[in-house]
Amino acid sequence: MANPVMNSIVKDWSAQTTTPAGYPAMPGYQPASQQAHNPFGGSTNPYGAPEESGPSGAQAGRAADRGPVYGVPQGAPAGYDDSMASYEAMMNAPAADAVDRGVMTYDDVVVKSLMCFGLLLVGATAGWMTGLVAIGAAMMVALAACAVTLGLALFIQFSKKVRPGAIVAYSLIEGFVLGALSCAFEAMFPGIVVSAVLATLVVIGVTLGAFTMGFVRNSNTLTRVAGIGSVAFFFYYLASLFLSGTGLVDMTAVRNTPIFGIPLGVIIGVLAVFIGVLCLVRDFDAVKVGVANNVPEKYSWLCTFAIMTDVIWIYLEILRILSYLMRRN
């Protein structure tokens, strides 16, 4: 869910968008200490006149000998620095694009997302096929793989460096887990996987469309709600796993308890999907802020990882909601 490292990075990215005086910085803004040298002379105004009241005698003589200001006079001494010619050459040079500057672009995030989701699909296919052959063995492997993916997720989030290899490995292994789980759900509720995939795509598409058109925006309140909700659900599922595994509480019966005619599991699942959508909005905003602030290209891996984990979360919750509804039918 909400990536704590991404939250910290986005704050750093956002901090770069203000001037030292606290005003919003316009695109291309640079502090005075980083501004390029003025080829025309003077302080910061390239069209301003020199501060001296007039040139000295030697300067005037040299200016007269060299002729017009814009051009190299004939017979100029060796080593003559034609600032105007250098400036024109710099202005006529082709502009460096985002790839040349090594900064993150939307294309970077899209390409890496497609690659990671493709690897996720490859792993899911392997998990599904294993489940068709031996569902018990597939679930045992998936349980061990869950521990591996949890370790990889923590390593990726809290590592001081961006780890593309770990993100690729996470995609493959998590894909196997999803494939095995989906195969088990499909065996109990035929047609549930297709419905869950379609519902997940609809949720992602609607969220992305609403964010792009400005209907939903990230805010400090949204970030706090998403973060608190993510942590709360993480500990809820850990507690549920412990209670079910030790036999202290029958969590299946608890989730099937009706609240106003609706199973408690459905209510919890809808709330979890809502938190997932908030986290997805936070991820989209992180990409937007990163691209606007020209952050290094390597951070597109972290954005991809955050989006992928939230999509997986939403899919699993929708799968659980549909299982409760199909069980009642």
Contacts in CASP RR format, 6 or more apart in sequence:
PFRMAT RR
TARGET T0000
AUTHOR 0000-0000-0000
METHOD contacts of the structure
MODEL  1
MANPVMNSIVKDWSAQTTTPAGYPAMPGYQPASQQAHNPFGGSTNPYGAP
EESGPSGAQAGRAADRGPVYGVPQGAPAGYDDSMASYEAMMNAPAADAVD
RGVMTYDDVVVKSLMCFGLLLVGATAGWMTGLVAIGAAMMVALAACAVTL
GLALFIQFSKKVRPGAIVAYSLIEGFVLGALSCAFEAMFPGIVVSAVLAT
LVVIGVTLGAFTMGFVRNSNTLTRVAGIGSVAFFFYYLASLFLSGTGLVD
MTAVRNTPIFGIPLGVIIGVLAVFIGVLCLVRDFDAVKVGVANNVPEKYS
WLCTFAIMTDVIWIYLEILRILSYLMRRN
1 226 0 8 1.000
1 227 0 8 1.000
1 229 0 8 1.000
1 230 0 8 1.000
1 233 0 8 1.000
1 234 0 8 1.000
1 275 0 8 1.000
1 276 0 8 1.000
1 279 0 8 1.000
1 309 0 8 1.000
1 310 0 8 1.000
1 313 0 8 1.000
2 223 0 8 1.000
2 226 0 8 1.000
2 227 0 8 1.000
2 230 0 8 1.000
2 279 0 8 1.000
2 282 0 8 1.000
3 157 0 8 1.000
3 302 0 8 1.000
3 305 0 8 1.000
3 306 0 8 1.000
3 309 0 8 1.000
4 157 0 8 1.000
5 157 0 8 1.000
5 158 0 8 1.000
5 302 0 8 1.000
6 282 0 8 1.000
6 283 0 8 1.000
6 286 0 8 1.000
6 302 0 8 1.000
6 303 0 8 1.000
6 306 0 8 1.000
7 223 0 8 1.000
7 282 0 8 1.000
9 286 0 8 1.000
9 295 0 8 1.000
9 299 0 8 1.000
9 302 0 8 1.000
10 285 0 8 1.000
10 286 0 8 1.000
10 289 0 8 1.000
10 290 0 8 1.000
13 289 0 8 1.000
13 290 0 8 1.000
13 293 0 8 1.000
13 295 0 8 1.000
14 289 0 8 1.000
14 293 0 8 1.000
16 25 0 8 1.000
16 293 0 8 1.000
17 24 0 8 1.000
17 25 0 8 1.000
17 292 0 8 1.000
17 293 0 8 1.000
18 24 0 8 1.000
18 25 0 8 1.000
19 25 0 8 1.000
19 29 0 8 1.000
19 31 0 8 1.000
20 31 0 8 1.000
32 44 0 8 1.000
35 44 0 8 1.000
38 44 0 8 1.000
38 46 0 8 1.000
39 46 0 8 1.000
39 83 0 8 1.000
39 84 0 8 1.000
39 86 0 8 1.000
39 87 0 8 1.000
40 46 0 8 1.000
40 47 0 8 1.000
40 48 0 8 1.000
40 83 0 8 1.000
40 87 0 8 1.000
41 50 0 8 1.000
41 83 0 8 1.000
42 48 0 8 1.000
42 50 0 8 1.000
42 51 0 8 1.000
43 51 0 8 1.000
55 63 0 8 1.000
65 73 0 8 1.000
66 73 0 8 1.000
66 76 0 8 1.000
66 80 0 8 1.000
67 73 0 8 1.000
69 84 0 8 1.000
70 84 0 8 1.000
71 82 0 8 1.000
71 84 0 8 1.000
71 85 0 8 1.000
72 80 0 8 1.000
72 82 0 8 1.000
72 85 0 8 1.000
98 104 0 8 1.000
98 105 0 8 1.000
98 294 0 8 1.000
99 105 0 8 1.000
101 294 0 8 1.000
102 296 0 8 1.000
102 297 0 8 1.000
103 291 0 8 1.000
103 294 0 8 1.000
103 295 0 8 1.000
103 296 0 8 1.000
103 297 0 8 1.000
104 290 0 8 1.000
104 291 0 8 1.000
104 294 0 8 1.000
104 295 0 8 1.000
104 296 0 8 1.000
104 297 0 8 1.000
104 298 0 8 1.000
104 299 0 8 1.000
104 300 0 8 1.000
104 303 0 8 1.000
105 291 0 8 1.000
105 297 0 8 1.000
105 300 0 8 1.000
106 287 0 8 1.000
106 291 0 8 1.000
108 297 0 8 1.000
108 300 0 8 1.000
109 287 0 8 1.000
109 300 0 8 1.000
109 303 0 8 1.000
109 304 0 8 1.000
109 307 0 8 1.000
112 300 0 8 1.000
112 301 0 8 1.000
112 304 0 8 1.000
113 304 0 8 1.000
113 307 0 8 1.000
113 308 0 8 1.000
116 167 0 8 1.000
116 168 0 8 1.000
116 171 0 8 1.000
116 304 0 8 1.000
116 305 0 8 1.000
116 308 0 8 1.000
117 171 0 8 1.000
117 308 0 8 1.000
117 311 0 8 1.000
118 171 0 8 1.000
119 168 0 8 1.000
119 171 0 8 1.000
119 172 0 8 1.000
119 175 0 8 1.000
120 171 0 8 1.000
120 172 0 8 1.000
120 174 0 8 1.000
120 175 0 8 1.000
120 178 0 8 1.000
120 308 0 8 1.000
120 312 0 8 1.000
121 175 0 8 1.000
122 172 0 8 1.000
122 175 0 8 1.000
123 172 0 8 1.000
123 173 0 8 1.000
123 175 0 8 1.000
123 176 0 8 1.000
123 178 0 8 1.000
123 179 0 8 1.000
124 175 0 8 1.000
124 176 0 8 1.000
124 178 0 8 1.000
124 179 0 8 1.000
124 182 0 8 1.000
125 179 0 8 1.000
126 175 0 8 1.000
126 176 0 8 1.000
126 179 0 8 1.000
127 138 0 8 1.000
127 142 0 8 1.000
127 175 0 8 1.000
127 176 0 8 1.000
127 177 0 8 1.000
127 179 0 8 1.000
127 180 0 8 1.000
127 183 0 8 1.000
128 179 0 8 1.000
128 180 0 8 1.000
128 182 0 8 1.000
128 183 0 8 1.000
130 137 0 8 1.000
130 138 0 8 1.000
130 141 0 8 1.000
130 176 0 8 1.000
130 180 0 8 1.000
130 183 0 8 1.000
131 137 0 8 1.000
131 138 0 8 1.000
131 139 0 8 1.000
131 179 0 8 1.000
131 180 0 8 1.000
131 183 0 8 1.000
131 184 0 8 1.000
132 183 0 8 1.000
135 180 0 8 1.000
135 183 0 8 1.000
135 184 0 8 1.000
135 187 0 8 1.000
138 180 0 8 1.000
138 183 0 8 1.000
138 184 0 8 1.000
139 180 0 8 1.000
139 184 0 8 1.000
141 176 0 8 1.000
141 180 0 8 1.000
142 176 0 8 1.000
142 177 0 8 1.000
142 179 0 8 1.000
142 180 0 8 1.000
142 181 0 8 1.000
145 173 0 8 1.000
145 174 0 8 1.000
145 176 0 8 1.000
145 177 0 8 1.000
146 177 0 8 1.000
148 173 0 8 1.000
149 170 0 8 1.000
149 173 0 8 1.000
149 174 0 8 1.000
149 177 0 8 1.000
152 166 0 8 1.000
152 169 0 8 1.000
152 170 0 8 1.000
152 173 0 8 1.000
153 170 0 8 1.000
153 309 0 8 1.000
155 163 0 8 1.000
155 166 0 8 1.000
156 163 0 8 1.000
156 166 0 8 1.000
156 167 0 8 1.000
156 170 0 8 1.000
156 302 0 8 1.000
156 305 0 8 1.000
159 166 0 8 1.000
162 298 0 8 1.000
162 299 0 8 1.000
162 301 0 8 1.000
162 302 0 8 1.000
163 301 0 8 1.000
164 298 0 8 1.000
164 301 0 8 1.000
167 301 0 8 1.000
167 304 0 8 1.000
167 305 0 8 1.000
170 305 0 8 1.000
171 308 0 8 1.000
174 312 0 8 1.000
178 312 0 8 1.000
178 315 0 8 1.000
178 316 0 8 1.000
181 316 0 8 1.000
181 319 0 8 1.000
182 193 0 8 1.000
182 196 0 8 1.000
182 319 0 8 1.000
185 192 0 8 1.000
185 193 0 8 1.000
185 196 0 8 1.000
185 319 0 8 1.000
185 323 0 8 1.000
186 192 0 8 1.000
186 193 0 8 1.000
188 323 0 8 1.000
189 322 0 8 1.000
189 323 0 8 1.000
189 326 0 8 1.000
189 327 0 8 1.000
192 319 0 8 1.000
192 322 0 8 1.000
192 323 0 8 1.000
192 326 0 8 1.000
193 319 0 8 1.000
195 322 0 8 1.000
196 315 0 8 1.000
196 318 0 8 1.000
196 319 0 8 1.000
196 322 0 8 1.000
197 315 0 8 1.000
199 318 0 8 1.000
199 322 0 8 1.000
200 311 0 8 1.000
200 314 0 8 1.000
200 315 0 8 1.000
200 318 0 8 1.000
203 273 0 8 1.000
203 277 0 8 1.000
203 314 0 8 1.000
203 318 0 8 1.000
204 280 0 8 1.000
204 311 0 8 1.000
204 314 0 8 1.000
207 216 0 8 1.000
207 277 0 8 1.000
207 280 0 8 1.000
207 281 0 8 1.000
207 284 0 8 1.000
208 284 0 8 1.000
209 215 0 8 1.000
210 216 0 8 1.000
211 217 0 8 1.000
211 281 0 8 1.000
211 284 0 8 1.000
211 285 0 8 1.000
216 281 0 8 1.000
217 281 0 8 1.000
217 285 0 8 1.000
218 281 0 8 1.000
218 282 0 8 1.000
218 284 0 8 1.000
218 285 0 8 1.000
222 278 0 8 1.000
222 281 0 8 1.000
222 282 0 8 1.000
223 282 0 8 1.000
225 275 0 8 1.000
225 278 0 8 1.000
226 275 0 8 1.000
226 276 0 8 1.000
226 278 0 8 1.000
226 279 0 8 1.000
226 281 0 8 1.000
226 282 0 8 1.000
227 279 0 8 1.000
229 275 0 8 1.000
230 275 0 8 1.000
230 276 0 8 1.000
230 279 0 8 1.000
233 272 0 8 1.000
233 275 0 8 1.000
236 268 0 8 1.000
240 251 0 8 1.000
243 249 0 8 1.000
243 251 0 8 1.000
244 250 0 8 1.000
244 251 0 8 1.000
244 252 0 8 1.000
254 264 0 8 1.000
255 263 0 8 1.000
255 264 0 8 1.000
255 265 0 8 1.000
255 268 0 8 1.000
255 324 0 8 1.000
256 263 0 8 1.000
256 264 0 8 1.000
256 265 0 8 1.000
256 324 0 8 1.000
256 327 0 8 1.000
257 263 0 8 1.000
257 264 0 8 1.000
258 264 0 8 1.000
259 267 0 8 1.000
263 324 0 8 1.000
263 328 0 8 1.000
265 320 0 8 1.000
265 321 0 8 1.000
265 324 0 8 1.000
266 321 0 8 1.000
266 324 0 8 1.000
266 325 0 8 1.000
269 317 0 8 1.000
269 320 0 8 1.000
269 321 0 8 1.000
270 321 0 8 1.000
272 313 0 8 1.000
272 317 0 8 1.000
273 314 0 8 1.000
273 317 0 8 1.000
273 318 0 8 1.000
273 321 0 8 1.000
276 310 0 8 1.000
276 313 0 8 1.000
276 314 0 8 1.000
276 317 0 8 1.000
277 314 0 8 1.000
279 306 0 8 1.000
279 310 0 8 1.000
279 313 0 8 1.000
280 307 0 8 1.000
280 310 0 8 1.000
280 311 0 8 1.000
280 314 0 8 1.000
283 303 0 8 1.000
283 306 0 8 1.000
283 307 0 8 1.000
283 310 0 8 1.000
284 307 0 8 1.000
286 303 0 8 1.000
286 306 0 8 1.000
287 303 0 8 1.000
290 299 0 8 1.000
290 303 0 8 1.000
END
